[in-house]
Amino acid sequence: MATIGFIGLGVMGRPMAANLVTAGHAVTGFSRSTATREAATAAGIPLAESMADAVAGADVVITMLPDSPDVEAVALGDGGVLATIAEGATYIDMSTISPNVSRRIAEKFAAAGHPVLDAPVSGGEAGAIEGVLSIMIGGDAATIEAQRSVLEAMGSTITHVGDAGSGQVIKAANQLVVATHLQALAEVIAFLEAQGADARAGLDAIAKGLGGSTVIDRKTASVLAGEFGPGFRAELHDKDLRIVMDAAQSSGAVLPVTSAVAQFMRSLVATGRGGLDHSALVVLARELNGAAAS
């Protein structure tokens, strides 16, 4: 069993850390927000008073934070993980950030003698709670094997996808697919409603054919009920799509459909709905079709 410092106990990090506790690992968490600290305590996660206290003595340090600047500050800043991590301890970043930032962080930790993995996840809050996340990992294969019991406490699919930063590239691609499926779901609902068809029956039929997807399976019921409590906030998916588009621009890749979907997600955030679930794209689809959002 590992001794783990877990930094970032939000919607995703909290259940991930709780699953590590349940698996028998010695976890010490840290989060700056009073609300997240209270929720973590209620979930049975031991807390440290400072990030340095959570990191000190841990043989594995995990971060699960919102964006690239957050991870850079926590990983490399004054009093951050690199400055306080124990000699030879492993650093695993499970946030979704820029591949270039991830590579830069990996270089710094590797130069200081620390095994490092970028291991972003897919599966949303439900997958985090159930411990069935898909974890896509960049880094050394031997490090993955050494930390397999840690990773398997949080995910059911552990995939080594390449060298440092590769996990973030694959996660960006995943977010591209998910956003496109969500926009398709939104437009299908708007289309069915405009035709006077039974949207629920129609989506049930589509789900059983070639047009089916995990997005339809997981999001249909809540979307049709008008429930947009965030399993994954639109503002975070907006951030992820900016990562995709920035990476595409740097490599010269042309992604016209992704560009359009990114604009819809950006519009959702710009109209004050960034705190809603990313499936709230259906709200915009209905408004574009002159229908009141449910």
N, C-alpha and C positions, 0 to 999 in steps of 0.2 A: 504494500500500500504506500502511496506517495504522500508527502507533505506538500500541500499546495497553497500558494497565495493566489487568490482570485480577485482581480481588480475589475469592477464594473458589474453591478448587480441589478440591472434594469430588467425589462420585459424578457429578454433572452438570457442574460447572464444569471439571473436569480435561479430559475429552474435548472440550469446547467450545473451551477454550484451545488444546488440541493441534491441533484442526482449523484454528484461526486461524494457528498456526505453519506448518502444512502448506500453507496457502493463500498464504504468503509475507509475512504481516503481521509486524511487529516487536513481539513480545509479551513483556512482563515481568509475571510472576505474583507474587502474594503470598497466603500462607495461614499462619495461626498454628500449625496442628497439625503436629507433626513427621512424623507418618505421611503426611499429605496432601502435605507438601513433598517427602518422599522419593518418593512415587508420581508427583508432577508432574515431578520431575527425571528419573525413569525414562521418562516420556512425552515427554521432550525439550522441556519448557517452561522457559525461563530464569526464574530467581527473583530477587527483590529481598530484601534483608535486612529491609526495613520497608515498611509500606504507603505511606508518604510517598515512598520511593524508587521504588516501582512506579508511582505516580501522576505524579511529577515528570517533566515533559517529554513526557508522553503527549498525543496529540491526541484520543484516545478512552479513557475509563475505563469499564470494565464491572464490575458487581458481580453475583455469583451466590451468595446467602447464604440461610440457612434460614428466617428469619422477620422480621416487621416491626421488632422492636426491634434486631435485628442490622443491618438495612439503615439504620435511623435513626442508629444509633451510628457506623457506618462512613461514611455519607454526610455527616452533619451534626455529628458529635462533634468534640471537640478533636483537632486533628491529622488529621481525617478528609479525605474526598475534597474537599469544598467548600473546606476550608482550604488545600489543597495543589495543587489542579488548576490546570493552566496556563490562562492567559487565553484565553477563547474556546473551550476544549476541550469536547467533547461528553461527557455522562454518560448511560450506558445501564444501567438496572437490569433484570436478567433474572431476578431472584428472583420468588417468588410471595408477595405481601404484601397487606395491606389496601389497597383502593382509596383510602381517605381518607389513609392515610400516604403513599401514592405521590403523591397530588396535593399534599400539603404539601411533600414533598421537591422536586417539580417546581417549585413556586412559588419556593422558596429558590434553586434553581439558575438559573431563568430571570431572577430579579431580579438575580443576579450576572453575567448576560450569557452563560450557558452553555446551548446547545441540550441538551435532555434528552428521553429516551424511557423509558417503562416498556414492557418487552418480555419478559414472561414466556413460557415455552415449554411445549410438550407433546410427548410422544414417549418419555419415560423415558430410562433409561441407554442402551438400544439405539439410540434415535434420536439421542442426543447423540454416541455413538461413530460412527455412520454419517453424521453431519452432515445428517440429514433431519428435524430438529425442525420443528414448526409454531410459528412465532413470531407472537404477537398483540400489536400495538403501539399504544400510546397516545402521542400527541404530534403534532408538526408534520410534515406530509407532506414538506416540503423537507428536513428533517433525516433522515427515513428514506431518501430518495433519495441524500443525501450519504453515508450510511453503508451503502448497499446491499451493497457488496462485503464489508463486515465481517459483516453479517447473513447473507448467502448462504453464507459459509464455515461457518456453524453450522446453517442450516436450509434446507429445500427449499420451505417455504411461508411467505411473508412477507406478513402481512395487516395493513393499517392499519385500526384499528377505531374511531378517534375521538380525542378530545382527551386530555390528561394524565389518567391513572388508568383510562382505558377498557380498556387492555390487561389490567389487573388484574381488572376486572369480567368480561371475557370468559374469563380464565383461571379465575376462580372458577366460572363456569358450566361450563367444561370439566371441572373437578374434580368438580362435582356429577354430571355425566353419567358420568364414569369410575367414580366410587364406586358409583353405582347399577348400572352394568353389572357391576362386580365382585361386588356383593352378589347380583345375579341369577345370575351364574355359580356362586357358592358354593351358592345354594339349588337350582339346577338339578342340580348334582353330588350334593347331599344327597338330593334327590328321586329321581334315577336310581338311586343306590346303595340307597336304601330299597326301591325297587321291584325290586331285583335285576337291573336293566338294565345293559348295557355302557355305562359313562359315556363312554368315548372314542368309541365308535361313535355314540352319541347326539349328542354335541357336534359330531362331524364332520358329521352330518346337519343339525343346527341351524345350523351355520356357513354352510351353502350356501343357506339360506333367508332369510326376512325377519328371523328372529331372530339372524342373524349379526352380528358386531361385531368391531372391532379387538381388543377385550379378549379375546374368545374365541380369535381367531387367535393372539394373542401369549402368552396366559397358560395355555391349556389344558394343554399338554404339561408345563410346570413344576409346575402345581398338581396334576395327576394323579400326577406323580412324587414329590410331597411336597417339592419344592424351593422354599424360600421365602427364598433369599438375596436381599437387597434390591436390586431395580432401582429401586424407589421405596419408601422406608420408610413403614410404616403410621403412625408418629408424625408424619411430615410431611403425610400425607394427612389425618390428624386435624386438624392445624393448618389445612389448607386448608378443611376443612369448617366449622371454627369461623369462618373468614373469611366463608364463604358465609352462615352463619346470622346472624352479626353484621350483615352488609350487608342481609340480608333483613329483619331486625328494624328496622333504621334506616329502611328504605323502606316498611315495612308489608306486604311480600310474604309470602304464606302458602305454605310448602313442606313439606307433611306427609310425603311420601315421603323427601325429603332429610333431614328431621329424624330419621326412623327409621334411615336408613342411617348418619347421623352418630353415632347412639348405638351402632350395631354397631362402627363404627371406633373410637369412644372405648372400648368394652369390650375390643377387641383390645389397645389400648395399656394399659388399666388392669390387664389380666391378664398384663402383662410381655412382650407380644409386639410392642411398638412398633418394635423393630429389625428385624422381619421385613418381607418384601415385603407391600404392601397386598393382594395376592391371598390372603394368609393368612386373609382373612375366611371362607374355606372351613373353617378349623379350628373357628371358632365355630359355623358351620352344622352341621357334623357332630356337635359336642358337644350342640347343642340337640336333635338327633335321636337322641341316645343312642349315637352311633357314636364309636369311637376315632379321633382325628385321625391322618391318615397323614403 
